[in-house]
Amino acid sequence: MPNQTIAHSILKAKGTSLEWVEDTVVREVPLTVHYNREEIATLLCSPSQTEELTLGFLFNEGFIRVPEDVYEIRQDPSDHMIWVEGKPCVLQKELMSKRFVSACCGKSRASFCFANDALMVKPLTSTYSILLQEAYDYAKFLQSYLPLFQETGGVHSGGVGYKGNVILTSYDIGRHNVFDKLGGEAFRTKLNLENHVIFFSGRVSSEILLKVAKMKVPILIARGAPTDMALSQATALNITVVGFAREQRLNIYTCPERIIL
């Protein structure tokens, strides 16, 4: 696995004293994704789980729908390039060009909400529910599964849970990338997420909510706050959104029937 951090010399201030020290900084790399020899996007990301990130990104953007759509995937870690050969895809470019700039920074495709997203999501029908304590446990796991954050303060983390067990994890400098990595791993292993939980260290925007909807996950637990647009979408798509989850406290914003005592 590539190095996730680098050492950087900094001038540290404490009160009126200054001292030169070595600090640990998280790495950020540009990953350029090609599909059928066409450059699709450059994703700014942490240099880990890059195949999962690519598959999740292509799935969420509608290039691939099932694992059989992917014929070959190869990459050059030194140049941060990745190539995917797969089933030819005809995208609705006119709809894709209609976009809303989000409050999230970044120049990749994932930083926009496109009109054709609405064609890829439907209200969920899952009746899956979890105990309130299980939700607390996932929030507690987020606090312990942050070694890179504790070292650098520079990444988000997330995971997929089922019946109290954590079965997938990911971390990245980008919030969107965390979900694409989780989705890509589920896609590659043919894991159906319809009766699972996603938990996440950041806030819930409308783009994040749409990624959860495309993955067909009925419950999202986040340490941060949701936006009003995300909650409107969650209500329409029948997704339970939990925010401000910290060990023994949390807020249930939508579809509360899935969280039971």
PyMOL commands that set and color helices and strands:
alter all, ss='L'
color gray80, all
select helices_A, chain A and resi 50-60+67-69+93-96+109-111+115-119+132-144+147-152+175-188+206-215+228-237+256-258
alter helices_A, ss='H'
color red, helices_A
select strands_A, chain A and resi 5-14+17-26+29-35+38-45+70-76+81-86+99-101+112-114+130-131+156-162+165-172+197-200+219-222+240-246+249-252+259-260
alter strands_A, ss='S'
color yellow, strands_A
deselect
rebuild
show_as cartoon
